[in-house]
Amino acid sequence: MHIRETVSVAIDALRANKLRAILTSLGVIIGSASIVLVVTVALTSKKFVLSRIESIGSNLVWVELVQRPDKPQPLSYEMTLEDMEAAKIIPNVIQVAGTRELPMAVIAGGTERPVSVVGVTDGYQAIRRLLILRGRYLDAADMEMRSKVCLITPQLSERIFGQDNPVGKPVRMGELTFAVIGVFRERAETLDLSDLHENSVIVPFTVMRYFTGQEVVRLLDAQADKAENVPSVQRQLGQLLRSRHPAEAEYKVQTLNAILAVAKQISLALTVVLIIIAAIALLISGIGIMNIMLVTVTERTREIGIRKAIGAARREILYQFLVESFLISGGGAVVGILIGIAIPVVAQSFLPGNLRVPISSMSVVLAFVVSCSTGLFFGYLPANQAASLQPVESLRYE
C-alpha cells in the first residue's frame, strides 16, 4: 500500500467518527495554544519590563549612605554637593543630581496632611524624566534664589484642592508658605523602589536648608551615557565616595537591576505555571488519543483481519493508525496555534499604545512539533496492537 493510500484510509476512518476525533483533539488544542501563549507572555513581559525601566530613567545609578541605627554617624559620612560635583567628572556620566527627603505635614485650606518633601538639585527632572501635567518645573532661578515654590503629585493635588487647578495656590509646610507651580508624575510605577510617592512634594534643594540647617545629599543619582557603561559608573561612583569620606562610611550603590530582578522572578514564575498547564493538557490529550485509538482498534478488529487476509503487511497497518494519531494531534495543533495567535492579537487593542505583543515563530514551530510528537508517541501502542493482530483471530472476532 502506498503512503497516499494509507493517508486516504486514515482520513476516511476519521471522517466516519468526526465527533470522536474532534473531542479527542481538544486536549491538543489547549496544549498547543498554551505553548504559544507561554512564549508570547514571556516575550511581552520582558519587553514591558524594559520599557518600564526606560521610563523610570535611562541607565540610572543611585547611591545612598547606609544608616546604622546602633551607632551614631558623624556628619563627615554624609554626601554633599561637592561629592555631586565630583561625580560629574566620572567618565561616561552625562548627568548627576542629588535629593534629600524629609517627612512633614502640608497645610492647605485648613486641612493638614502628611507629605514627603523632596529637595532636588538641577538635573533631577532630566534623569528621572518626570512628566509635568500642569504648570512648570523648577528652573535655575528657583534654585539660586531659594524660591518658596513646589510641585505636587496629581493624587496629592486632588486630596488638597479637589478638582481645582492647584497652580499658583499656597500651601504651608513647617514655618514656610510655598506656591504650587506645577503638578508632576513619574513616567512609570517603580515598585516602591523610588524616592517619589503619591504624597511627595518637590522643592528646590537649596530650600531644604531652612528645614534642616544643612545641605546634605541623602540620595545621589547619576546617569550613564550607555547601558553597557552602567557597571563601570556604579563601580567608579562607589570608589569616589569612599575616597572622599572616612573609611568607616558605607554606601549602597544600586542600579535598576533590583527592579529588573523582581520583574524577572514574577515573569519566570508565571512562565513555569503556564508551561506546567500546557504539559498537563498535552499529557491528558496524549492519554485521550491512546484511549480512543485502543477503542478504535477493538471496534475495527474484523476490518484489520480482512485487510491482512488480502495482503496488507504489518507495517502498513501500523502506519495507518499512526497517521490517524498524527492527523488528530496535528489538526488539534494547528487549531490551537491559531487560537494562541488570535488571543494576543485581540488583546493588543486593550493594551497601552506603546506596548506590542510579539508572536514568536519559534513558539509556533515548538507547539506543532511537541503536539504532533505527543500524538505519535501515545498512538504507537494502539497502532502496534492493531498491526500485531492475527488475521484468523481477527476474522473470527464478533
MITOR-41714 format. One record per residue: residue in one letter; x, y, z of N, C-alpha, C in turn. Coordinates in steps of 0.05 Angstrom, whole numbers, plus 32768, in hexadecimal, padded with zeros to 4 digits. Layout:
<rs>
AXYZXYZXYZ;...
</rs>
This chain:
<rs>
M80117FE88000800080008000801280198000;H800C802C7FEE801C80447FEC801480578003;I8026806A80098021807C801F8008808D801A;R8003809380017FEB80A37FFA7FD280948001;E7FD2807A7FFB7FBB806980027FB880668020;T7FCE8064802E7FCD8061804B7FC0807A8057;V7FC98091804E7FBD80AB80587FA080AC8051;S7F9880A480397F7C80A480317F6B80938042;V7F75807B80497F668068805A7F6380758076;A7F78808180807F77808D809B7F6480A4809C;I7F6380B580877F5080CB80867F3480C18085;D7F2F80AC80757F1480A180737F0B8096808F;A7F1E808A809D7F17808080B87F10809680CB;L7F1E80AD80C97F1880C480DB7EFE80D180D3;R7EF880D280B97EDF80DE80B07EC780CE80BA;A7ECA80B480BD7EB480A380C67EAE80A880E4;N7EC180B480F27EBC80BB810F7EC680D88114;K7EB980EB81077EC2810781097EC181118125;L7EAB810D81337EA88118814E7EBD810C8161;R7EC280F3815F7ED680E6816F7EF280F2816A;A7EF980F681517F138102814A7F15811E8155;I7F00812E81537F00814A815C7F04814B817A;L7EF5813B81897EF7813A81A67F12813181AF;T7F1D811D81A17F38811381A87F4D812881A4;S7F4A813A81907F5E814E818B7F5C8167819D;L7F47816881AE7F44818081BF7F5C818581D1;G7F66816F81DD7F7D817281EE7F96817C81E0;V7F9A817381C77FB0817C81B77FAC819A81B0;I7F9381A281AB7F8E81BE81A57F9581D081BC;I7F8D81C781D47F9381D781EC7FB181D881F1;G7FBE81C181EF7FDB81C081F47FEC81D081E1;S7FE681CE81C77FF581DD81B37FF081FC81B5;A7FD7820381BB7FD1821F81C07FE0822A81D8;S7FE2821981ED7FF082218205800E82268200;I801A821581EF8036821881E9803B823381DB;V802A823981C7802D825381B9802A826A81CC;L8016826881DE8010827E81F1802682818205;V8032826A820E8048826B8221805F827C8216;V8068827681FE807E828481F2807682A181ED;T805E82A681E5805582C181DF805482D281F9;V804A82C6820F804A82D48228806682DA8232;A807882C6822F809482CB823880A182E18228;L809D82E2820E80A982F781FD809D83128204;T8082831282078074832B820D807C83378228;S807E8325823C8086832F825780A283398257;K80B4832C824780D08336824680D083528238;K80C18355822380BF836F821580B383848227;F809E837C82368091838E824880A48398825E;V80B48386826980C7838D827E80DC83A18273;L80E6839B825C80FA83AD825080EE83C9824B;S80D583CA824180C983E4823C80C483F38256;R80BE83E4826C80BA83F1828680D483FD8290;I80EA83ED828D810483F68296810C84108287;E81078410826D810E8428825D80FD843F8266;S80E4843A826F80D38450827880DC845B8293;I80E6844982A480EE845282BF8106846582BC;G8119845E82AB8131846E82A88146845D829A;S814F84678284816284578274817D84558280;N8188843C828381A38437828C81A8844582A7;L8197844082BA8198844E82D481A8843F82E9;V81B9844E82F781C88444830E81C284578326;W81BC844C833D81B8845E835481C68453836D;V81CD8466837E81DD8460839681CF846B83AF;E81D0845C83C581C7846783DE81D8845D83F4;L81DA846C840981EA8465842081DB844F8430;V81E9843A843781DD8424844881DB842F8464;Q81C28430846E81BE843B848981C28425849E;R81D0842B84B381D5841984C981C7842384E2;P81AF841984E881A18423850081AE841C851A;D81C08407851A81CC83FE853381E38410853C;K81EE842185298204843385318201844D8522;P82098463852F8207847E8522821A8480850A;Q8211848F84F68221849384DE822884B184DC;P824184B784DB824984D484D9824084E084BF;L824084FB84BF8238850A84A7824B85058490;S826384FD8495827784F88480827084E0846F;Y825D84CF8478825484B88468824184C18452;E823384D78457821D84DF8445822884E8842A;M821984E38415822184ED83FA821A850B83F8;T8229851983E98226853683E78223853F83C9;L821E855883C6821D856383AA82388561839D;E824E856283AD8269855F83A1826C85438396;D8261852F83A482628514839982538512837F;M823D8520837D822D85208365823D852C834E;E824A85428353825A854F833E8272853D8336;A827E852F83498294851D8343828B85068332;A827284FD8336826784E68327826384ED8309;K826085078303825C851082E88274850B82D6;I828C850882E282A4850482D282AA84E682CD;I829984D582D8829D84B882D4829984B282B6;P82AA84A382A982A6849D828D828B848F8288;N827F849782728265848B8269824D84948279;V825184A7828B823A84B3829A823184CC828C;I821784CE8284820D84E5827681FC84F78287;Q81F284ED829E81E184FE82AE81E384F482CB;V81E3850782DE81E3850082FB81CF85118309;A81C28506831D81AF8516832D81AE850B8349;G81A7851C835C81A685148378818A851A8383;T8182850A83978168850F83A4816A850B83C2;R8157851783D08155851183ED8137851183F4;E812F84FD8403811384F98409810E84FE8426;L80F7850B842C80F18512844880D3850F844D;P80CA84FF846080AE84FD846680A385168473;M808D85208469808285388475806385378472;A8056854D8479803985508475803485698465;V802185668452801A857D84427FFE8587844B;I7FFB85A1844D7FE285AD84567FD885BF843F;A7FC085B884367FB385C884217F9585C68425;G7F8885DE84247F6B85DF84287F6285D68443;G7F7485D984577F6D85D184737F7085B48478;T7F7A85A484647F7D858784687F9A85808468;E7FA2856F847B7FBE8566847D7FC0854A8473;R7FD5854584627FD9852A84577FF785248458;P7FFE850B845F801B8503845F802585018442;V803D850C843E8049850B8423806785048427;S807484FE8410809184FA840F809D851083FE;V80AB8522840A80B8853983FC80D2852F83F0;V80D5853283D680EE852883C980FC854183BD;G8113854783C88123855D83BC8134855283A6;V8133855F838E8142855483778154856A836C;T816A85618360817D85738353817885748335;D81888584832781858585830A818B856A82FE;G817E856382E88182854A82DB8170853482E3;Y8161853882F9815085228303813A851B82EF;Q812D852E82E48118852882D08123851A82B8;A813B852282AF814685158297814D84F8829C;I815784F282B5815E84D782BB814584C682BF;R813284D082CF811A84C082D5810484C382C1;R810784D582AD80F484D8829780D884DC82A1;L80D584EF82B480BB84F482C080A8850282AB;L808F84FB82AD807B8508829B806D851F82AA;I806D8536829E8060854D82AA8043854F829F;L802F854982AF8014854982A68007856582A6;R800F857582B88005859182B9801C85A382C2;G801B85BC82BA802F85CF82C2804A85CB82B7;R805F85CF82C7807B85CC82BD808C85BE82D2;Y80A585B982CA80B885AC82DD80CA85C282E9;L80DA85BA82FC80ED85CD8308810285D682F4;D810985F082F5811E85F982E38136860282F3;A814B860B82E58164861382F2815F862A8306;A814D863D82FF814886538311813C864A832B;D812A8636832A811E862B83428133861F8355;M814786118349815C86058359816E861B8365;E8176862E835581888642835E817C86558373;M8163865D836F815686708380814886638398;R814A8648839A813D863A83B0811F864083B1;S8113863F839980F78647839780E5863383A6;K80D0863D83B380BE862C83C180A8862283AE;V80B08611839C809E86058388809F85E7838A;C808B85D98381808A85BC8383807985AF836C;L807E85968368806D858683568061856F8366;I80488568835F803B8552836D8031853D835A;T802B8526836480208510835480038514834E;P7FF8850883397FDB850B83347FC98500834A;Q7FD384EB83587FC384E0836E7FC184F38385;L7FD88500838B7FD9851483A17FC9852C8399;S7FCA853483807FBB854B83767F9D8546837A;E7F94852E83737F77852883767F6E85288393;R7F80851E83A57F78851C83C17F77853883CE;I7F89854A83C57F8A856483D27F77857883C4;F7F78857983A97F69858D839B7F518583838B;G7F4C8569838D7F35855E837E7F3A85608360;Q7F25856983517F28856C83347F328587832C;D7F388598833F7F4385B383387F6085B1832E;N7F6785C4831E7F8385C683147F9585CF832B;P7FA885BF83337FB985C7834B7FCE85DB8345;V7FD585DF832B7FEB85F183247FE6860D832E;G7FF98618833D7FF7863383477FEB86348363;K7FE0861E836D7FD4861E83887FE98619839D;P7FE5862483B57FF9862283CB7FF4860883DB;V800A85FD83E5800985E783F9801E85EE840E;R801985E58426802B85EB843C803885D18445;M805385D18447806285BB8451807685C58466;G807285BD847F808285C78495807C85E48499;E809185F5849A808D8611849E808D86218484;L808E8613846D8090862084538077861C8443;T807086308433805A862E84208065862C8403;F805C861783F58066861283DA804F861783C6;A8057861E83AE804486218398804786098386;V803185FC837F803185E5836D803585EF8351;I804A85E58344805085EE8328804B85D88314;G804585C0831D804185AA830A803885908317;V802D857F830580248564830D8034855082FC;F8040853C83098052852A82FB804A850D8301;R805484FB82F1805384DF82F8806A84D082EA;E807084B882F4808584A882E8807A849B82CE;R808B849582BC8082848882A38079846C82A7;A8082845F82BD807A844382C2807B843D82DF;E806C842882E8806D841F8303808884138309;T80938418832180AE840F832780AF83FA833D;L809883ED8342809783D7835580A183E08371;D809B83F9837880A38404839280C284058396;L80D18403838080EE8406838380F78422837C;S80E58434837880EC8450837180EA8461838A;D80F68479838880F4848C839E80DB849D839C;L80CB8499838780B284A78382809A84958387;H808684A18394806E8492839B805584A48396;E803E849A839C802584A98397802484C383A7;N803184C483BE803084DC83D0804A84EC83CF;S805884EA83B9807284F883B6806D851583AD;V807D852783B8807D854383B1809A854A83A9;I809F8554839180B9855B838880BE8579838D;V80D5857F839A80DD859B839E80FA859E8396;P810485B78392812085BB838C813285B083A2;F814885A4839B8159859883AF816485AE83C2;T816885C683B8817385DB83C9816085E383DF;V814685DE83DB813285E583EF813385D28407;M813D85BA8403813D85A68418814E85B08430;R816085C3842A817185CE8440816085DB8456;Y814985E7844D813785F48461812C85DF8475;F812985C6846C811D85B2847D813285A2848D;T8149859E8481815E858C848D8176859B8498;G817A85B4848E819285C3849681AB85BB8488;Q81AA85A8847681C1859F846781B98594844C;E81CB8595843881C5858B841D81D38570841A;V81C6855C842381D18540842181C18531840C;V81D0852283FB81C3851283E681BF84F683F1;R81A784ED83F381A184D283FD81A084BE83E6;L819984C683CE819884B483B781A584C2839F;L81B984B5839481C884C0837D81C284AF8365;D81B784BC835081B084AF833781C584B68321;A81CD84A2831281DF84A782FB81D5849782E3;Q81D784A482CC81CE849882B381E5849282A1;A81E88478829981FD8471828681F48476826A;D8208847982588201847F823C81F78467822D;K8200844F823581F78436822881F28421823D;A81E0840E823681D983F8824981F183E78250;E820383E3823D821A83D28242822E83DF8255;N822C83FA8259823E8408826B8234840B8287;V821B8401828C820F840382A7822083F582BC;P822A83DC82B8823A83CF82CC825483DF82D2;S826083EB82BD827983FB82C28273841482D2;V825D842282CC8255843982DB824E843182F8;Q8241841B82FB823A841283168253840D8327;R82678400831B828083FB832A828F84148330;Q82928426831C82A1843E8320829484518333;L827A84528334826B846383468270845B8363;G826F844083678275843683828291843C838B;Q82A48439837882C0843F837F82C4845D8385;L82B7846E837682B9848B837A82B084938397;L82998488839F828E848F83B982A0848483CF;R82AA846C83CC82BC846183E082D6847083E3;S82DF847C83CD82F8848C83CE82F484A783DA;R82DB84B183DA82D584CC83E482CA84CC8401;H82C584B5840C82B984B3842782C9849F8438;P82C5849F845282D3848C846382CE846F845B;A82E2845E846082E08442845882C984348465;E82C0843D847C82AA8430848A828F8435847D;A828D8449846D82738450845F826D843A844A;E82548432844A824C841D8437823684288425;Y82398424840B8225842E83F8821A841783E7;K8201841883E281F3840483D181F0841083B5;V81FE840583A281FC840D838681EB83FA8377;Q81D48403836D81C183F2836081BB83FA8344;T81B083E7833481A683EC8319818A83E18317;L817F83E482FF816383DA82FB816283BC82F9;N817883AE82FE8178839182FE816683868314;A8162839683298151838D833F8134838A8335;I812A839F8326810F839D831B810E83878306;L8123838582F68124837182E18123835582EC;A81318350830381328336830F8116832E8319;V81088341832680ED833B833080DA83348319;A80DC8344830380CA833F82EC80D1832482DF;K80EB831D82DE80F3830482D180E882EC82E2;Q80E982EF82FC80DF82D9830D80C182D58309;I80B282EB8307809582E98302809082DD82E7;S809F82E682D3809C82DB82B880A382BE82B6;L80B882B682C480C1829A82C480AC828882D2;A80A1829282E8808D828282F78074827E82E5;L806C829482D88054829282C6805A827F82AF;T8072828082A38079826F828D807982528296;V8084824C82AD8085823082B78069822582BB;V8057823682C7803B822D82CB802E822782B1;L80318238829D8024823382838030821B8275;I804A82178278805681FF826C804B81E58278;I804881E68293803D81CE82A0802081C98297;I801081DF82947FF581DB82897FF581D0826D;A800781DA825C800981D08241801281B38241;A802581AB8252802F819082538018817D825D;I8009818682717FF38175827A7FDE81718265;A7FD8818782577FC4818582417FCD8172822B;L7FE7817482247FF18162820F7FF281458219;L7FF9814182327FF98126823D7FDD811A823D;I7FCA812982467FAE812082467FA5811A822A;S7FAC812C82177FA4812881FB7FB1810F81F0;G7FCA810A81F77FD880F281EE7FCB80D881F8;I7FC480D882127FB680C1821D7F9A80BE8210;G7F8D80D4820A7F7380D281FC7F7680C781E0;I7F8B80CF81D27F9080C481B77F9580A681B9;M7FA6809D81CC7FAC808181CF7F92807181D6;N7F82807D81E87F6A806F81F07F57806C81D8;I7F52808181C97F40808081B37F4A806D819D;M7F64806E81987F70805D81847F6E803F818C;L7F71803981A67F6D801E81AF7F50801481AA;V7F3D802681B07F21802081AB7F1C801C818D;T7F29802D817D7F26802B81607F3180108156;V7F48800881607F547FEE81587F417FD8815F;T7F357FD981777F227FC4817F7F0A7FC3816C;E7EFF7FDB81667EE87FDC81557EED7FD38138;R7F067FD7812F7F0D7FD181137F1E7FB88111;T7F1C7FA681257F2B7F8D81247F257F7D810B;R7F0C7F7A81047F047F6A80EC7F0F7F7780D2;E7F0D7F9280D17F177FA080BA7F357F9B80B7;I7F447F9C80CD7F617F9780CC7F667F7B80C2;G7F567F6780CC7F5A7F4C80C37F557F4880A5;I7F417F56809A7F3B7F54807E7F527F60806E;R7F5D7F7780767F727F8480687F8C7F738068;K7F917F65807F7FA87F5480807FA47F3B806F;A7F8B7F31806E7F867F19805E7F897F1E8041;I7F857F3780387F887F3D801B7FA47F488014;G7FB67F4780287FD27F4D80227FDE7F65802F;A7FD07F7380407FDC7F8B804D7FF17F828061;A80097F8F805F801F7F888070801C7F94808C;R802B7F8A809F802A7F9480BB80317FB280BB;R80467FB980AC804F7FD580AB803A7FE880A1;E80297FDF808D80147FF080827FFE7FF58097;I7FF77FE080A67FE37FE480BB7FEE7FF780D1;L80087FF480D88014800580EC8013802280E2;Y801B802780C9801C804280BE8000804F80BD;Q7FEC803E80B77FD1804980B57FC7805580CF;F7FCB804780E57FC2805180FF7FD48067810A;L7FEE806681037FFF807D810A7FF7809680FB;V7FEF809380E27FE680AA80D37FCD80B680DF;E7FBB80A480E87FA280AE80F57FA980BE810F;S7FBC80B4811F7FC480C281377FD180DD812F;F7FE180DC811A7FEF80F581127FDA810A8108;L7FC6810180F97FB2811480EF7FA281208106;I7F9C8110811B7F8D811A81327F9E812F8141;S7FB7812881467FC8813A81557FD181528144;G7FD7814D812B7FE0816281197FC981768114;G7FB1816C810F7F9A817E810B7F94818E8124;G7F968181813B7F92819081547FA881A58159;A7FC0819E81517FD681B181547FD281CA8143;V7FC981C6812A7FC481DD81187FAE81EF8124;V7F9881E3812D7F8381F381397F8C82018152;G7F9C81F381637FA681FF817C7FB982168176;I7FCA821381627FDD8228815B7FCE82418151;L7FB9823C81417FA9825381377F9C8262814F;I7F92825281627F86825F817A7F9B826E818A;G7FB38261818D7FC9826E819C7FD28288818F;I7FD0828A81747FD782A281667FC182B78168;A7FA882AD81667F9182BF81667F8D82CE8180;I7F9282C181977F8E82CD81B17FA082E681B5;P7FBB82E481AF7FCB82FC81B27FC38312819E;V7FBB830B81867FB2831F81727F9A832E817C;V7F87831F81887F6F832D81937F76833D81AC;A7F88833281BD7F90834081D57F9F835A81CF;Q7FAC835B81B87FBC837281B17FAC838C81B2;S7F92838B81AB7F8283A381AB7F7B83AD81C7;F7F7F839C81DB7F7A83A481F77F9383AD8206;L7FAA83AB81F97FC383B282067FCB83CE81FF;P7FDE83DA820F7FE783F582097FF383F681ED;G7FF0840D81E07FF8841081C48015840B81BE;N8026841081D28043840C81CE804C83EF81D4;L803A83DD81DB804283C281E1803883AF81CB;R804A83A181BF8043838E81AA8047837281B4;V8035836081AB8036834481B380448334819D;P805D832B81A2806B831D818D806382FF818C;I805F82F58174805982D9816F807282CB8165;S807C82B88174809582AB816D808F82948159;S809D82948143809B827E812F80A58264813B;M80B98266814D80C4824F815A80AE8241816B;S809D82518179808882458189807482368178;V806E82408160805C8233814E806782188145;V80818218813E808E81FF8135808F81EB814D;L809681F58164809881E4817C807D81D88183;A806881E88182804E81DE8189804581C88176;F804A81CC815C804381B881488053819E814B;V806D81A0814F807E8189815180778179816A;V807481878181806E8179819A8053816B8199;S803F8179818E8024816E818D80248155817B;C80308157816380318140815180418129815D;S8057812F816B8066811A81788056810C818D;T8046811C819C8035811081B0802180FC81A4;G80158104818E800280F38180800F80D98176;L802780DB816B803580C48161803F80B28177;F804880BE818D805280AE81A4803C809E81B1;F802580AB81B6800F809D81C37FFF808C81AF;G8002809281967FF480828182800280698179;Y801C80668182802B804F8178802180358184;L801A8035819E8010801D81AB7FF78012819E;P7FE3802281997FCB8017818A7FD2800E816E;A7FE3801E81607FEB801681457FFA7FFC8145;N800C7FF88158801B7FDF815A80097FC88160;Q7FF57FCD81717FE27FB881787FD27FB08160;A7FC97FC481507FBA7FBE81387FCB7FAE8124;A7FE47FB681217FF67FA9810E7FFD7F8C8116;S7FFB7F86813080027F6C813B7FEB7F58813A;L7FD37F6181337FBC7F4E81327FC07F38811E;Q7FB87F2081247FB97F0A81127FA17F0A8100;P7FA47F0680E57F8E7F0780D37F777EF480DA;V7F7E7EDB80E27F6A7EC780E87F597ECF8100;E7F687ED881157F597EE0812D7F487EF98128;S7F537F0B81187F447F2381117F2A7F1E8102;L7F2C7F0B80EF7F147F0480DF7EFF7EF680F0;R7F087EE781047EF57ED981157EE97EEB812B;Y7EF37F05812D7EE97F1781417ECC7F1F813C;E7EBC7F1F81507E9E7F25814E7E917F0E813F;
</rs>
